[in-house]
Amino acid sequence: MTLEELSSLSKVAVATLSRIENGKMTGTLDSHVNIAGALGIPLGQLYQDINTSSKGERVEVKSAHNAKEIFVHGKNTVFEMLTKYSFSKNMMPVLATLKKNTSSPTEQLKSGAEKFIYVLTGAITLEIDNQSYPLKKGDSIYFDASVSHVCKNKTHARAQYLMITSPPAL
């Protein structure tokens, strides 16, 4: 189910759903009741994973067969979360896919945030603080994510890259 579909069924704004999903806000009791109702589940089931979070686990294995946690960042970038409970960790690994001839939304994270990007397929140009860094398969970059940055794919093929953000942020 997309956020738009859930928003329509629950009467909770898409922006609010996105912020709740990404740990940026908790939402109200009413919004959670509406979300559970729209999903056709009891309110308690909505929270069942909270007590079983991997926060205290020392090792977490994510099988390729596990359900993927995917969301669209802007209209051109798809993020696949590579770990569970990302916002309770010290870093957030993400597999990013950028459509051909497009760019991701411009970002500027809070002070102290850092990013590492490793290009898996295709080629991207990372623009950081108005300076361009062309990267192709096998190239990587590590930078201060609190400065304005955008990822561009200027090619006719999609690009995939591993992105690790610390502390976790979207």
DSSP file (Angstrom, degrees, kcal/mol; ACC not computed):
  #  RESIDUE AA STRUCTURE BP1 BP2  ACC     N-H-->O    O-->H-N    N-H-->O    O-->H-N    TCO  KAPPA ALPHA  PHI   PSI    X-CA   Y-CA   Z-CA
    1    1 A M              0   0    0      0, 0.0     2,-0.1     0, 0.0     0, 0.0   0.000 360.0 360.0 360.0 135.2    0.0    0.0    0.0
    2    2 A T     >  -     0   0    0      1,-0.1     4,-2.4     4,-0.0     5,-0.2  -0.395 360.0-111.9 -82.2 164.8    1.4    3.4   -0.9
    3    3 A L  H  > S+     0   0    0      1,-0.2     4,-2.7     2,-0.2     5,-0.2   0.869 119.6  55.6 -62.6 -35.7    1.4    6.4    1.5
    4    4 A E  H  > S+     0   0    0      2,-0.2     4,-2.2     1,-0.2    -1,-0.2   0.918 108.8  46.1 -63.7 -43.0   -1.2    8.1   -0.7
    5    5 A E  H  > S+     0   0    0      2,-0.2     4,-2.2     1,-0.2    -2,-0.2   0.922 114.3  47.6 -65.2 -43.8   -3.6    5.1   -0.4
    6    6 A L  H  X S+     0   0    0     -4,-2.4     4,-2.8     1,-0.2     6,-0.3   0.892 110.9  52.5 -64.2 -38.6   -3.1    4.8    3.3
    7    7 A S  H  X S+     0   0    0     -4,-2.7     4,-2.2     1,-0.2     5,-0.5   0.920 109.1  49.4 -61.6 -44.5   -3.7    8.6    3.6
    8    8 A S  H  < S+     0   0    0     -4,-2.2    -2,-0.2     1,-0.2    -1,-0.2   0.902 117.0  40.9 -62.3 -42.0   -6.9    8.3    1.7
    9    9 A L  H  < S+     0   0    0     -4,-2.2    -2,-0.2     1,-0.2    -1,-0.2   0.859 124.2  35.9 -74.9 -36.0   -8.2    5.4    3.9
   10   10 A S  H  < S-     0   0    0     -4,-2.8    -2,-0.2    -5,-0.2    -3,-0.2   0.639  95.5-131.2 -95.0 -15.2   -7.0    6.8    7.2
   11   11 A K     <  +     0   0    0     -4,-2.2     2,-0.5     1,-0.3    -3,-0.2   0.768  64.9 132.6  64.8  26.3   -7.6   10.5    6.6
   12   12 A V        -     0   0    0     -5,-0.5    -1,-0.3    -6,-0.3    -2,-0.2  -0.934  65.8-104.2-106.7 131.7   -4.0   11.2    7.9
   13   13 A A     >  -     0   0    0     -2,-0.5     4,-2.5     1,-0.1     5,-0.2  -0.165  20.5-125.0 -56.8 144.1   -1.9   13.5    5.7
   14   14 A V  H  > S+     0   0    0      1,-0.2     4,-2.7     2,-0.2     5,-0.2   0.899 112.4  54.0 -56.0 -43.5    0.7   11.9    3.5
   15   15 A A  H  > S+     0   0    0      1,-0.2     4,-2.2     2,-0.2    -1,-0.2   0.899 109.3  48.0 -60.5 -41.1    3.4   14.2    5.0
   16   16 A T  H  > S+     0   0    0      2,-0.2     4,-2.5     1,-0.2    -2,-0.2   0.925 111.3  50.1 -65.4 -45.0    2.4   13.1    8.5
   17   17 A L  H  X S+     0   0    0     -4,-2.5     4,-2.8     1,-0.2    -2,-0.2   0.912 111.2  49.7 -59.2 -42.9    2.5    9.4    7.5
   18   18 A S  H  X S+     0   0    0     -4,-2.7     4,-2.0     1,-0.2     6,-0.2   0.912 111.0  48.5 -63.3 -43.2    5.9    9.9    6.0
   19   19 A R  H  <>S+     0   0    0     -4,-2.2     5,-2.6     2,-0.2     6,-1.2   0.892 113.4  47.2 -65.9 -39.2    7.3   11.6    9.1
   20   20 A I  H ><5S+     0   0    0     -4,-2.5     3,-1.5     4,-0.2    -2,-0.2   0.943 112.0  50.6 -64.6 -47.3    5.8    8.8   11.4
   21   21 A E  H 3<5S+     0   0    0     -4,-2.8    -2,-0.2     1,-0.3    -1,-0.2   0.843 114.0  44.6 -58.8 -36.1    7.3    6.1    9.1
   22   22 A N  T 3<5S-     0   0    0     -4,-2.0    -1,-0.3    -5,-0.2    -2,-0.2   0.279 114.6-111.6 -97.7  10.8   10.7    7.7    9.1
   23   23 A G  T < 5S+     0   0    0     -3,-1.5    -3,-0.2     2,-0.2    -4,-0.1   0.682  83.2 121.7  73.4  17.2   10.8    8.4   12.9
   24   24 A K  S   <S+     0   0    0     -5,-2.6     2,-0.3    -6,-0.2    -4,-0.2   0.704  82.5   5.7 -85.2 -21.5   10.6   12.2   12.5
   25   25 A M        -     0   0    0     -6,-1.2    -2,-0.2    -9,-0.1    -1,-0.2  -0.977  60.4-136.7-154.5 161.3    7.5   12.4   14.6
   26   26 A T        -     0   0    0     -2,-0.3    -1,-0.1     1,-0.1    -6,-0.0   0.741  40.1-143.9 -94.2 -25.0    5.3   10.1   16.7
   27   27 A G        -     0   0    0      4,-0.1     2,-0.2     5,-0.0    -1,-0.1  -0.152  27.1 -69.8  82.3 174.0    1.8   11.2   15.6
   28   28 A T     >  -     0   0    0      1,-0.1     4,-2.1    -2,-0.0     5,-0.2  -0.577  38.2-110.2 -99.7 165.2   -1.3   11.5   17.7
   29   29 A L  H  > S+     0   0    0      1,-0.2     4,-2.5     2,-0.2     5,-0.2   0.907 120.7  53.8 -58.8 -41.5   -3.3    8.7   19.3
   30   30 A D  H  > S+     0   0    0      1,-0.2     4,-2.5     2,-0.2    -1,-0.2   0.912 107.1  50.1 -60.6 -42.3   -6.1    9.5   16.8
   31   31 A S  H  > S+     0   0    0      1,-0.2     4,-2.3     2,-0.2    -1,-0.2   0.896 111.8  48.4 -65.1 -37.4   -3.8    9.3   13.8
   32   32 A H  H  X S+     0   0    0     -4,-2.1     4,-2.6     2,-0.2    -2,-0.2   0.887 110.8  50.4 -69.0 -38.4   -2.5    5.8   15.0
   33   33 A V  H  X S+     0   0    0     -4,-2.5     4,-2.4     2,-0.2    -2,-0.2   0.921 112.5  47.6 -62.6 -43.6   -6.1    4.6   15.6
   34   34 A N  H  X S+     0   0    0     -4,-2.5     4,-2.4     2,-0.2    -2,-0.2   0.885 111.6  50.1 -65.6 -39.0   -7.0    5.8   12.1
   35   35 A I  H  X S+     0   0    0     -4,-2.3     4,-2.0     2,-0.2    -2,-0.2   0.942 111.8  47.2 -64.8 -47.7   -3.9    4.1   10.6
   36   36 A A  H  X>S+     0   0    0     -4,-2.6     5,-2.4     1,-0.2     4,-0.8   0.918 112.8  50.1 -60.2 -43.3   -4.7    0.8   12.3
   37   37 A G  H ><5S+     0   0    0     -4,-2.4     3,-0.6     1,-0.2    -1,-0.2   0.906 109.4  50.6 -61.3 -42.1   -8.3    1.0   11.2
   38   38 A A  H 3<5S+     0   0    0     -4,-2.4    -1,-0.2     1,-0.2    -2,-0.2   0.843 112.1  47.7 -65.1 -32.9   -7.3    1.7    7.6
   39   39 A L  H 3<5S-     0   0    0     -4,-2.0    -1,-0.2     2,-0.2    -2,-0.2   0.577 111.8-123.5 -82.8 -10.1   -5.0   -1.3    7.7
   40   40 A G  T <<5S+     0   0    0     -4,-0.8    -3,-0.2    -3,-0.6    -2,-0.1   0.829  71.3 117.4  72.4  32.3   -7.7   -3.4    9.2
   41   41 A I  S   <S-     0   0    0     -5,-2.4    -1,-0.3    -6,-0.1    -2,-0.2  -0.900  71.6 -96.1-128.0 157.3   -5.7   -4.4   12.3
   42   42 A P    >>  -     0   0    0      0, 0.0     4,-1.0     0, 0.0     3,-0.8  -0.399  37.6-114.8 -67.6 151.8   -6.0   -3.8   16.0
   43   43 A L  H >> S+     0   0    0      1,-0.3     3,-0.8     2,-0.2     4,-0.7   0.878 115.0  58.5 -55.4 -41.1   -4.1   -0.8   17.4
   44   44 A G  H >4 S+     0   0    0      1,-0.3     3,-0.9     2,-0.2     4,-0.3   0.839  99.2  58.0 -59.2 -34.8   -1.9   -3.2   19.4
   45   45 A Q  H X4 S+     0   0    0     -3,-0.8     3,-1.0     1,-0.3     4,-0.3   0.809  95.6  64.3 -67.2 -28.6   -0.7   -5.0   16.3
   46   46 A L  H << S+     0   0    0     -4,-1.0    -1,-0.3    -3,-0.8     3,-0.2   0.803 111.1  37.2 -62.1 -28.3    0.5   -1.7   14.9
   47   47 A Y  T XX S+     0   0    0     -3,-0.9     3,-1.9    -4,-0.7     4,-0.6   0.311  81.8 111.2-105.8   6.8    3.1   -1.6   17.8
   48   48 A Q  T <4 S+     0   0    0     -3,-1.0     4,-0.4     1,-0.3     3,-0.3   0.792  76.8  52.1 -58.9 -30.8    3.9   -5.3   18.0
   49   49 A D  T 34 S+     0   0    0     -4,-0.3    -1,-0.3    -3,-0.2     3,-0.2   0.607  89.0  80.9 -81.7 -10.2    7.5   -4.9   16.8
   50   50 A I  T X4 S+     0   0    0     -3,-1.9     3,-1.2     1,-0.2    -1,-0.2   0.932  95.6  43.3 -62.6 -45.5    8.4   -2.1   19.3
   51   51 A N  T 3< S+     0   0    0     -4,-0.6    -1,-0.2    -3,-0.3    -2,-0.2   0.697 116.2  49.0 -73.3 -18.2    9.1   -4.6   22.1
   52   52 A T  T 3  S+     0   0    0     -4,-0.4    -1,-0.3    -3,-0.2    -2,-0.2   0.078  80.8 144.3-107.5  23.4   11.0   -6.9   19.8
   53   53 A S    X   -     0   0    0     -3,-1.2     3,-0.6     1,-0.1     4,-0.1  -0.232  57.1-126.8 -63.2 153.9   13.2   -4.2   18.3
   54   54 A S  G >  S+     0   0    0      1,-0.2     3,-1.2     2,-0.1    -1,-0.1   0.248  77.0 114.9 -84.8  13.9   16.7   -5.2   17.4
   55   55 A K  G 3  S+     0   0    0      1,-0.3    -1,-0.2    34,-0.0    -3,-0.0   0.863  82.6  38.5 -54.3 -39.6   18.1   -2.3   19.4
   56   56 A G  G <  S+     0   0    0     -3,-0.6    -1,-0.3     2,-0.0     2,-0.2   0.538  93.4 106.7 -90.1  -6.6   19.8   -4.6   21.9
   57   57 A E    <   -     0   0    0     -3,-1.2     3,-0.1     1,-0.1    -3,-0.0  -0.487  55.7-156.6 -75.2 142.5   20.9   -7.3   19.4
   58   58 A R  S    S+     0   0    0      1,-0.2     2,-0.4    -2,-0.2    -1,-0.1   0.735  79.7  36.0 -88.4 -25.3   24.6   -7.4   18.6
   59   59 A V        -     0   0    0      2,-0.0     2,-0.4    -5,-0.0    -1,-0.2  -0.994  61.6-176.3-132.6 134.4   24.1   -9.1   15.2
   60   60 A E        -     0   0    0     -2,-0.4     2,-0.5    -3,-0.1    -6,-0.0  -0.984   6.7-165.3-131.0 122.2   21.4   -8.6   12.6
   61   61 A V        -     0   0    0     -2,-0.4     2,-0.6    22,-0.0    -2,-0.0  -0.914   3.0-161.5-107.7 130.6   21.3  -10.6    9.5
   62   62 A K        -     0   0    0     -2,-0.5     2,-0.1    20,-0.1    -2,-0.0  -0.933  11.5-151.1-114.3 110.5   19.0   -9.5    6.6
   63   63 A S    >   -     0   0    0     -2,-0.6     3,-1.4     1,-0.1    -2,-0.0  -0.445  22.5-123.0 -76.7 149.8   18.3  -12.2    4.1
   64   64 A A  T 3  S+     0   0    0      1,-0.3    -1,-0.1    -2,-0.1     4,-0.1   0.717 113.5  58.3 -63.3 -19.5   17.6  -11.4    0.5
   65   65 A H  T 3  S+     0   0    0      2,-0.1    -1,-0.3     3,-0.0     3,-0.1   0.575  83.3 104.1 -89.2 -10.3   14.3  -13.2    1.0
   66   66 A N  S <  S-     0   0    0     -3,-1.4     2,-0.1     1,-0.1    -4,-0.0  -0.295  89.9 -84.9 -66.8 156.3   13.1  -10.9    3.9
   67   67 A A        -     0   0    0      1,-0.1     2,-0.3     2,-0.0    -1,-0.1  -0.384  48.9-125.0 -60.2 137.6   10.5   -8.3    3.1
   68   68 A K        -     0   0    0     -3,-0.1     2,-0.9    -4,-0.1    14,-0.1  -0.690   7.0-143.3 -90.4 138.3   12.1   -5.2    1.8
   69   69 A E  E     +A   81   0A   0     12,-0.6    12,-2.9    -2,-0.3     2,-0.4  -0.875  37.3 167.7 -99.7 103.7   11.5   -1.8    3.4
   70   70 A I  E     +A   80   0A   0     -2,-0.9     2,-0.3    10,-0.2    10,-0.2  -0.917  13.8 171.8-123.4 141.0   11.4    0.5    0.5
   71   71 A F  E     -A   79   0A   0      8,-2.3     8,-3.0    -2,-0.4     2,-0.5  -0.993  32.5-115.9-145.8 156.0   10.3    4.1    0.0
   72   72 A V  E     -A   78   0A   0     -2,-0.3     2,-0.7     6,-0.2     6,-0.2  -0.768  19.7-158.1 -92.5 127.8   10.5    6.7   -2.7
   73   73 A H  E  > S-A   77   0A   0      4,-3.1     4,-1.0    -2,-0.5     3,-0.4  -0.902  71.9 -30.1-106.9 104.3   12.6    9.8   -2.0
   74   74 A G  T  4 S-     0   0    0     -2,-0.7    30,-0.1     1,-0.2     0, 0.0  -0.433 100.6 -66.9  73.0-163.1   11.4   12.4   -4.3
   75   75 A K  T  4 S+     0   0    0     -2,-0.1    -1,-0.2     1,-0.1    29,-0.1   0.550 131.3  43.6 -99.3  -6.5   10.0   11.1   -7.5
   76   76 A N  T  4 S+     0   0    0     -3,-0.4    23,-2.2    27,-0.2     2,-0.4   0.560  99.1  70.2-115.0 -11.0   13.3    9.8   -9.0
   77   77 A T  E  <  -AB  73  98A   0     -4,-1.0    -4,-3.1    21,-0.2     2,-0.5  -0.925  54.6-164.5-118.9 133.4   15.1    8.0   -6.1
   78   78 A V  E     -AB  72  97A   0     19,-2.4    19,-2.3    -2,-0.4     2,-0.5  -0.964   8.6-159.5-115.1 129.6   14.1    4.7   -4.4
   79   79 A F  E     -AB  71  96A   0     -8,-3.0    -8,-2.3    -2,-0.5     2,-0.6  -0.924   5.0-164.5-109.8 130.8   15.7    3.8   -1.1
   80   80 A E  E     -AB  70  95A   0     15,-2.3    15,-2.5    -2,-0.5     2,-0.3  -0.968  22.5-133.7-110.6 116.7   15.8    0.2    0.2
   81   81 A M  E     -AB  69  94A   0    -12,-2.9   -12,-0.6    -2,-0.6    13,-0.2  -0.524  12.9-161.0 -69.9 130.7   16.6    0.1    3.9
   82   82 A L  S    S+     0   0    0     11,-2.3     2,-0.3    -2,-0.3    -1,-0.1   0.314  70.7  38.1-100.0   8.0   19.3   -2.5    4.5
   83   83 A T  S    S-     0   0    0     10,-0.3     3,-0.5   -14,-0.1     2,-0.2  -0.980  83.0-110.1-149.2 158.0   18.7   -2.9    8.2
   84   84 A K  S    S+     0   0    0     -2,-0.3     4,-0.1     1,-0.2    -2,-0.0  -0.544  96.0  15.6 -85.8 155.9   15.7   -2.9   10.6
   85   85 A Y  S >  S+     0   0    0     -2,-0.2     3,-2.1     1,-0.1    -1,-0.2   0.882  73.8 176.4  52.5  47.1   15.0   -0.1   13.0
   86   86 A S  G >  S+     0   0    0     -3,-0.5     3,-1.6     1,-0.3     5,-0.1   0.809  70.0  58.7 -53.4 -37.9   17.4    2.2   11.3
   87   87 A F  G 3  S+     0   0    0      1,-0.3    -1,-0.3    80,-0.1    -2,-0.1   0.549  99.7  57.7 -78.1  -4.3   16.6    5.2   13.4
   88   88 A S  G <  S+     0   0    0     -3,-2.1    -1,-0.3    -4,-0.1     2,-0.2   0.297  99.1  78.6-100.6   8.7   17.7    3.4   16.6
   89   89 A K  S <  S-     0   0    0     -3,-1.6     3,-0.1    -4,-0.2   -34,-0.0  -0.554  85.0-118.9-110.0 174.5   21.1    2.7   15.2
   90   90 A N  S    S+     0   0    0     -2,-0.2     2,-0.3    77,-0.1    -1,-0.1   0.640  96.6  23.9 -89.1 -16.6   24.3    4.8   14.8
   91   91 A M        -     0   0    0     76,-0.2    75,-0.2    75,-0.2    -1,-0.1  -0.975  67.6-141.5-144.9 159.2   24.4    4.5   11.0
   92   92 A M  E     - C   0 165A   0     73,-2.7    73,-1.8    -2,-0.3     2,-0.4  -0.919  11.8-160.3-127.6 105.6   21.8    3.9    8.3
   93   93 A P  E     + C   0 164A   0      0, 0.0   -11,-2.3     0, 0.0     2,-0.4  -0.720  18.2 177.4 -86.0 134.0   22.8    1.7    5.3
   94   94 A V  E     -BC  81 163A   0     69,-2.7    69,-3.0    -2,-0.4     2,-0.7  -0.994  30.2-140.3-137.7 138.7   20.6    2.2    2.2
   95   95 A L  E     -BC  80 162A   0    -15,-2.5   -15,-2.3    -2,-0.4     2,-0.4  -0.909  31.5-163.2 -95.1 115.7   20.6    0.8   -1.3
   96   96 A A  E     -BC  79 161A   0     65,-3.1    65,-2.4    -2,-0.7     2,-0.5  -0.833  12.3-165.8-106.5 138.5   19.6    3.8   -3.5
   97   97 A T  E     -BC  78 160A   0    -19,-2.3   -19,-2.4    -2,-0.4     2,-0.5  -0.990   5.4-165.3-122.3 125.1   18.4    3.6   -7.1
   98   98 A L  E     -BC  77 159A   0     61,-3.0    61,-2.3    -2,-0.5   -21,-0.2  -0.945  21.2-124.1-114.4 123.1   18.4    6.7   -9.2
   99   99 A K    >   -     0   0    0    -23,-2.2     3,-0.9    -2,-0.5    54,-0.2  -0.147  41.2 -83.2 -60.5 158.4   16.4    6.8  -12.4
  100  100 A K  T 3  S+     0   0    0      1,-0.2    56,-0.2    56,-0.1    58,-0.1  -0.306 108.6   7.0 -64.3 145.7   18.1    7.7  -15.7
  101  101 A N  T 3  S+     0   0    0     54,-1.5     2,-0.2    56,-0.3    -1,-0.2   0.829 111.1 100.6  51.9  41.1   18.6   11.4  -16.5
  102  102 A T  E <   -F  153   0B   0     -3,-0.9    51,-3.3    51,-0.8     2,-0.3  -0.801  58.3-136.2-139.1-179.9   17.2   12.6  -13.1
  103  103 A S  E     -F  152   0B   0     -2,-0.2   -27,-0.2    49,-0.2    49,-0.2  -0.979  19.1-115.4-141.0 156.9   18.4   13.8   -9.8
  104  104 A S        -     0   0    0     47,-2.8   -30,-0.1    -2,-0.3     2,-0.1  -0.346  51.3 -81.3 -77.5 166.8   17.6   13.2   -6.1
  105  105 A P        -     0   0    0      0, 0.0    46,-0.3     0, 0.0     2,-0.2  -0.413  54.0-100.2 -64.1 149.1   16.1   15.9   -4.0
  106  106 A T        -     0   0    0     44,-0.1     2,-0.3    -3,-0.1    44,-0.2  -0.531  47.6-165.1 -69.5 136.8   18.6   18.4   -2.6
  107  107 A E  B     +G  149   0B   0     42,-3.2    42,-2.7    -2,-0.2     2,-0.2  -0.887  26.0 177.9-125.5 155.5   19.5   17.6    1.0
  108  108 A Q        -     0   0    0     -2,-0.3    38,-0.2    40,-0.2    40,-0.1  -0.724  22.1-161.0-154.2 101.6   21.2   19.3    3.8
  109  109 A L        -     0   0    0     36,-2.6     3,-0.1    38,-0.3     4,-0.1  -0.189  33.2 -73.7 -81.9 174.3   21.3   17.3    7.0
  110  110 A K    >   -     0   0    0      1,-0.2     3,-1.9     2,-0.1    -1,-0.2  -0.198  65.9 -75.3 -66.7 160.2   21.8   18.5   10.6
  111  111 A S  T 3  S+     0   0    0      1,-0.3    -1,-0.2    35,-0.1     3,-0.1  -0.267 119.8  29.3 -56.3 136.2   25.3   19.5   11.7
  112  112 A G  T 3  S+     0   0    0      1,-0.3    -1,-0.3    -3,-0.1     2,-0.2   0.271  86.2 133.0  95.3 -10.4   27.5   16.5   12.4
  113  113 A A    <   -     0   0    0     -3,-1.9    32,-1.6    31,-0.1    33,-0.7  -0.504  34.4-169.9 -76.1 142.8   25.9   14.2    9.8
  114  114 A E  E     -ED 144 166A   0     52,-2.9    52,-2.4    30,-0.3     2,-0.4  -0.934   6.1-159.3-130.7 154.3   28.2   12.3    7.5
  115  115 A K  E     -ED 143 165A   0     28,-2.4    28,-2.6    -2,-0.3     2,-0.4  -0.987   6.7-166.0-135.4 146.7   27.6   10.3    4.3
  116  116 A F  E     -ED 142 164A   0     48,-2.1    48,-2.8    -2,-0.4     2,-0.4  -0.999  11.9-171.3-126.3 131.9   29.5    7.6    2.5
  117  117 A I  E     -ED 141 163A   0     24,-2.8    24,-2.2    -2,-0.4     2,-0.4  -0.991   7.6-175.3-127.8 133.4   28.4    6.6   -1.1
  118  118 A Y  E     -ED 140 162A   0     44,-2.4    44,-2.8    -2,-0.4     2,-0.4  -0.991  24.8-132.5-126.8 120.7   29.8    3.7   -3.1
  119  119 A V  E     + D   0 161A   0     20,-2.6    19,-2.8    -2,-0.4    42,-0.3  -0.606  26.3 175.1 -80.2 123.7   28.6    3.4   -6.7
  120  120 A L  E     +     0   0A   0     40,-2.5     2,-0.3    -2,-0.4    41,-0.2   0.853  67.2   4.4 -93.6 -44.3   27.4   -0.2   -7.6
  121  121 A T  E    S+ D   0 160A   0     39,-1.9    39,-1.7    16,-0.1    -1,-0.3  -0.988 111.8   1.3-142.3 150.7   26.1    0.3  -11.1
  122  122 A G  S    S-     0   0    0     -2,-0.3    15,-0.9    37,-0.2     2,-0.3  -0.336  85.2 -74.5  76.3-156.7   26.0    3.2  -13.6
  123  123 A A  E     -H  136   0B   0     34,-0.3    32,-0.3    13,-0.2     2,-0.3  -0.995  39.7-174.9-145.1 144.8   27.4    6.6  -12.9
  124  124 A I  E     -H  135   0B   0     11,-2.6    11,-3.5    -2,-0.3     2,-0.5  -0.912  19.1-139.9-134.0 161.7   26.4    9.6  -10.8
  125  125 A T  E     -HI 134 152B   0     27,-2.9    27,-2.7    -2,-0.3     2,-0.6  -0.989  16.8-155.6-122.5 120.5   27.5   13.1  -10.2
  126  126 A L  E     -HI 133 151B   0      7,-2.4     7,-2.1    -2,-0.5     2,-0.7  -0.849   3.6-158.6 -96.1 124.5   27.4   14.3   -6.6
  127  127 A E  E     -HI 132 150B   0     23,-3.0    23,-1.9    -2,-0.6     2,-0.5  -0.916  13.6-179.7-106.0 114.5   27.1   18.0   -6.2
  128  128 A I  E >  S-HI 131 149B   0      3,-2.6     3,-1.3    -2,-0.7    21,-0.2  -0.959  70.2 -20.4-119.0 117.7   28.3   19.1   -2.8
  129  129 A D  T 3  S-     0   0    0     19,-3.3    -1,-0.2    -2,-0.5    20,-0.1   0.909 128.5 -50.7  51.1  47.0   28.2   22.8   -1.9
  130  130 A N  T 3  S+     0   0    0     18,-0.2     2,-0.4     1,-0.2    -1,-0.3   0.648 115.6 114.1  66.0  20.0   28.1   23.7   -5.6
  131  131 A Q  E <   -H  128   0B   0     -3,-1.3    -3,-2.6     2,-0.0     2,-0.3  -0.977  60.7-133.6-119.4 136.5   31.1   21.5   -6.5
  132  132 A S  E     -H  127   0B   0     -2,-0.4    -5,-0.2    -5,-0.2    -7,-0.0  -0.701  18.1-175.0 -95.8 138.3   30.7   18.5   -8.8
  133  133 A Y  E     -H  126   0B   0     -7,-2.1    -7,-2.4    -2,-0.3     2,-0.3  -0.869  14.4-153.7-129.7  96.1   32.2   15.0   -8.1
  134  134 A P  E     -H  125   0B   0      0, 0.0     2,-0.4     0, 0.0    -9,-0.3  -0.540  17.5-174.6 -71.7 133.2   31.6   12.5  -11.0
  135  135 A L  E     -H  124   0B   0    -11,-3.5   -11,-2.6    -2,-0.3     2,-0.2  -0.991   7.0-174.7-131.9 136.8   31.5    8.9   -9.7
  136  136 A K  E >   -H  123   0B   0     -2,-0.4     3,-2.9   -13,-0.2   -17,-0.3  -0.703  50.5 -47.2-120.7 176.4   31.3    5.7  -11.7
  137  137 A K  T 3  S+     0   0    0    -15,-0.9   -17,-0.2     1,-0.3    -1,-0.2  -0.139 129.5  18.5 -46.1 128.0   31.0    2.0  -10.7
  138  138 A G  T 3  S+     0   0    0    -19,-2.8    -1,-0.3     1,-0.3     2,-0.2   0.231  97.9 118.2  92.2 -13.0   33.5    1.2   -8.0
  139  139 A D    <   -     0   0    0     -3,-2.9   -20,-2.6   -20,-0.1    -1,-0.3  -0.521  41.9-170.5 -83.9 154.4   34.1    4.9   -7.0
  140  140 A S  E     -E  118   0A   0    -22,-0.2     2,-0.3    -2,-0.2   -22,-0.2  -0.945  10.2-165.1-140.7 163.8   33.2    6.1   -3.5
  141  141 A I  E     -E  117   0A   0    -24,-2.2   -24,-2.8    -2,-0.3     2,-0.4  -0.991   5.0-162.4-149.3 143.3   33.0    9.4   -1.6
  142  142 A Y  E     +E  116   0A   0     -2,-0.3     2,-0.3   -26,-0.2   -26,-0.2  -0.998  28.1 157.6-127.3 130.0   32.8   10.4    2.1
  143  143 A F  E     -E  115   0A   0    -28,-2.6   -28,-2.4    -2,-0.4     2,-0.7  -0.969  50.1 -89.3-153.7 164.9   31.5   13.8    3.0
  144  144 A D  E >   -E  114   0A   0     -2,-0.3     3,-1.2   -30,-0.2   -30,-0.3  -0.690  34.8-162.1 -75.8 110.4   30.0   16.2    5.5
  145  145 A A  T 3  S+     0   0    0    -32,-1.6   -36,-2.6    -2,-0.7   -31,-0.2   0.434  76.7  81.8 -81.5   2.1   26.3   15.8    4.9
  146  146 A S  T 3  S+     0   0    0    -33,-0.7     2,-0.3   -38,-0.2    -1,-0.3   0.535  80.4  79.1 -84.0  -4.0   25.4   19.0    6.7
  147  147 A V  S <  S-     0   0    0     -3,-1.2   -38,-0.3     1,-0.1   -40,-0.1  -0.739 103.3 -85.5 -96.4 153.9   26.3   20.9    3.5
  148  148 A S        +     0   0    0     -2,-0.3   -19,-3.3   -40,-0.1     2,-0.3  -0.317  59.5 168.0 -60.1 132.0   23.9   21.1    0.6
  149  149 A H  E     -GI 107 128B   0    -42,-2.7   -42,-3.2   -21,-0.2     2,-0.3  -0.997  18.7-176.6-149.9 151.2   24.2   18.1   -1.7
  150  150 A V  E     - I   0 127B   0    -23,-1.9   -23,-3.0    -2,-0.3     2,-0.5  -0.993  20.0-136.9-146.6 144.8   22.3   16.4   -4.5
  151  151 A C  E     - I   0 126B   0     -2,-0.3   -47,-2.8   -46,-0.3     2,-0.4  -0.905  23.6-168.7-105.8 128.2   22.9   13.2   -6.5
  152  152 A K  E     -FI 103 125B   0    -27,-2.7   -27,-2.9    -2,-0.5     2,-0.6  -0.937  17.3-158.6-121.1 140.4   22.5   13.4  -10.3
  153  153 A N  E     +F  102   0B   0    -51,-3.3   -51,-0.8    -2,-0.4   -29,-0.1  -0.939  15.2 173.4-113.9 105.2   22.3   10.7  -12.9
  154  154 A K        +     0   0    0     -2,-0.6     2,-0.1   -53,-0.2    -1,-0.1   0.232  50.6  91.5 -96.6  12.8   23.2   12.3  -16.2
  155  155 A T  S    S-     0   0    0    -32,-0.3   -54,-1.5     2,-0.3   -53,-0.1  -0.432  84.3-114.4-103.6 177.6   23.2    9.0  -18.1
  156  156 A H  S    S+     0   0    0    -56,-0.2     2,-0.3    -2,-0.1   -56,-0.1   0.112  94.9  66.5 -98.0  19.5   20.7    7.0  -20.0
  157  157 A A  S    S-     0   0    0    -34,-0.1   -56,-0.3   -58,-0.1    -2,-0.3  -0.973  90.3-100.5-136.8 151.6   20.7    4.1  -17.5
  158  158 A R        -     0   0    0     -2,-0.3     2,-0.4   -58,-0.1   -59,-0.2  -0.309  35.1-143.8 -67.5 156.8   19.7    3.8  -13.9
  159  159 A A  E     -C   98   0A   0    -61,-2.3   -61,-3.0   -37,-0.1     2,-0.4  -0.950   9.7-161.9-122.9 143.4   22.4    4.0  -11.2
  160  160 A Q  E     +CD  97 121A   0    -39,-1.7   -40,-2.5    -2,-0.4   -39,-1.9  -0.981  14.1 171.9-124.7 140.0   22.6    2.1   -7.9
  161  161 A Y  E     -CD  96 119A   0    -65,-2.4   -65,-3.1    -2,-0.4     2,-0.5  -0.998  33.1-122.3-146.9 149.2   24.7    3.1   -5.0
  162  162 A L  E     -CD  95 118A   0    -44,-2.8   -44,-2.4    -2,-0.3     2,-0.4  -0.780  32.6-170.0 -86.4 129.4   25.2    2.1   -1.4
  163  163 A M  E     -CD  94 117A   0    -69,-3.0   -69,-2.7    -2,-0.5     2,-0.5  -0.988   9.0-171.3-126.1 127.9   24.7    5.0    0.9
  164  164 A I  E     -CD  93 116A   0    -48,-2.8   -48,-2.1    -2,-0.4     2,-0.4  -0.980   6.5-169.9-120.4 124.2   25.5    5.1    4.6
  165  165 A T  E     -CD  92 115A   0    -73,-1.8   -73,-2.7    -2,-0.5   -50,-0.2  -0.924  13.8-135.1-115.3 136.8   24.4    8.0    6.7
  166  166 A S  E    S+ D   0 114A   0    -52,-2.4   -52,-2.9    -2,-0.4   -75,-0.2  -0.987  90.9  22.6-139.5 128.2   25.5    8.6   10.3
  167  167 A P  S    S-     0   0    0      0, 0.0    -1,-0.2     0, 0.0   -76,-0.2   0.709 113.6 -98.2 -68.7 164.6   23.6    9.4   12.4
  168  168 A P        +     0   0    0      0, 0.0     2,-0.3     0, 0.0    -2,-0.1  -0.224  63.2 144.4 -55.2 131.2   20.6    8.0   10.6
  169  169 A A              0   0    0    -77,-0.1   -77,-0.1     1,-0.1   -60,-0.1  -0.969 360.0 360.0-162.5 152.9   18.6   10.6    8.7
  170  170 A L              0   0    0     -2,-0.3    -1,-0.1  -148,-0.1   -61,-0.0   0.307 360.0 360.0-124.4 360.0   16.6   11.0    5.5
